[in-house]
Amino acid sequence: MVVLEYNQLEELIIRIRDISGFDFSGYARPSLLRRAGRYLAKYDMDLGELLDHIEPGGSLVYELIQELTVNYSEMFRDPEYFKKVRTEVFGYLESYPALRFWVAGCASGEEAFSMAIMLKEAGLLSRSLIYATDLSNKVLTSAREGVFTLGNTRTFSESYMQAGGKHSLSDYYHVAYNQAIISPELRKNIVFSLHDLTGDGVFNEFQFISCRNVMIYFTLELRQQVFRLLYDSLSMLGFLCLGKRETLRYSGLEAHFKVIDSTLNIYQKIK
Amino acid sequence: MNSAKDESLSLVLIGGSSGSFVIFEDIIKLLRNPVSFAVIFVLHRGKHSSSVLPDLFKTKTDVHMSEPHHLDPITANSIYFALPDYHLLVGKDHRFYYDHTEPDFFSRPSIDATFISAALSGIPVKAAMLFSGSSQDGAEGLKLLAEKGFPTYVQDPESAEFPRMPEEALLKYRQHNLLGEDKFYKTISDLLS
């Protein structure tokens, strides 16, 4: 284990910004410290060595940014959340002739695939478009391929059933070269694209936004700014879903949302 | 928002896994309102654990207990419990931060994550303790706390239901104080007074 101190982290943040333009100053320091420490441990180096290695024009800095920002996702993560969306939210969405969903911070796409499966089973997929965005091109490439390791399918299947899945998860993927590949039919309603929540703006209006376990990585100030972006991207009466233990607390927008589920953190924009 | 920062804040950190639940309960019984510090408990819990520890322990103490939210201020005279499936980090702005990076030694929450963040936060640690468990988690964090000059304690592996966790902590750093079976709660009670 390598332990970085706060002042060393600031040095790293400045160095990354000088070389790549990517600015971590709005990222929550306690988490970033942990991630940076784990990065150094993984590659068996100390901060001095890392600073020496990240040079203008080199690719290492981009790999570092990728590792410091990547999120891990899984299919039907928190099954009770998906179940709730199915029972409490879909009924409302049925009244729209066309639906736009945004999975913000989609990582390798599992959340978007899960949403597509649920929409398919609710008979809503054909009139839905899911925008799934992330700031990392690398994870988006993997998401577009729709591939995940076979070893995960058992856990994912259990979660799918717990979420109230109507069929078998294996109906939605095929196996090739020891990998599971999500069926093209589900993927055709998903648009994966590059978007940085901390720098890019509103790009469409949505009836549903899920941004789960992403905002915990931002400072209080940046988090408020990102909440504002999500709020501005939601249509009136649209839904905002956060991670299981995340809340609207300290967002400055608490009064603009109605709580649909206070433990699963599903909110509806009301003004 | 930063007015939450109380310069006199100090922390008591308590970590454990298998075999620690009963010890946690007995430690909580020792705490009586008001206490001059914040106590943070990290117990390994399954991802889908739905038990709410403040509810389970509510008859044991009159000190306020909570499973803190992301960004909640850390205040004295409070008992906090790490939630399942998130690491609970201590920020130098005296707030809690959730973290959802990989588990340490298959555990999320991990004891190391909380202990290391506390050691780096600049907030004084009055005592850090590590009890029974069957993983290596906590050893790195407790070592760092000791190296920063904070008082650290491990349950004597001889009397721990699952000795691995205290053993690993002692392997990493031999000078931790031992909490032996004899006067176990008396010693802890003195630390918490």
Contacts between the chains, C-beta under 8 A, distances in Angstrom:
chain1	res1	chain2	res2	distance
A	1	B	112	7.6
A	1	B	116	7.9
A	1	B	140	4.8
A	3	B	116	6.3
A	3	B	119	7.9
A	3	B	120	7.1
A	3	B	144	6.0
A	5	B	120	6.3
A	6	B	92	6.3
A	6	B	120	6.5
A	6	B	122	7.9
A	28	B	91	7.4
A	28	B	97	5.4
A	29	B	91	6.8
A	29	B	92	7.3
A	30	B	89	3.9
A	30	B	90	6.9
A	30	B	91	4.6
A	30	B	92	7.9
A	30	B	97	4.3
A	30	B	99	7.1
A	30	B	117	5.1
A	30	B	121	7.7
A	31	B	89	6.3
A	31	B	97	5.8
A	31	B	99	4.5
A	31	B	101	7.3
A	33	B	117	7.1
A	33	B	120	6.4
A	34	B	87	7.4
A	34	B	89	6.8
A	34	B	99	5.9
A	34	B	101	6.2
A	34	B	113	6.3
A	34	B	116	7.4
A	34	B	117	7.0
A	35	B	101	6.1
A	37	B	116	7.7
A	38	B	101	6.9
A	38	B	102	7.9
A	71	B	100	7.4
A	72	B	100	7.6
A	72	B	101	7.9
A	72	B	102	6.9
A	213	B	100	4.7
A	216	B	70	5.4
A	216	B	97	7.0
A	216	B	98	4.6
A	216	B	99	6.9
A	216	B	100	6.5
A	220	B	1	6.0
A	220	B	71	6.1
A	220	B	95	8.0
A	223	B	71	8.0
A	243	B	100	7.4
A	244	B	85	7.2
A	245	B	69	7.4
A	245	B	70	7.1
A	245	B	83	5.8
A	245	B	85	7.6
A	245	B	86	5.9
A	245	B	98	6.4
A	246	B	70	6.2
A	246	B	98	7.4
A	247	B	69	5.8
A	247	B	70	7.5
A	249	B	69	5.7
A	249	B	70	7.7
A	249	B	71	6.8
A	249	B	72	7.9
A	250	B	1	7.3
A	250	B	71	5.1
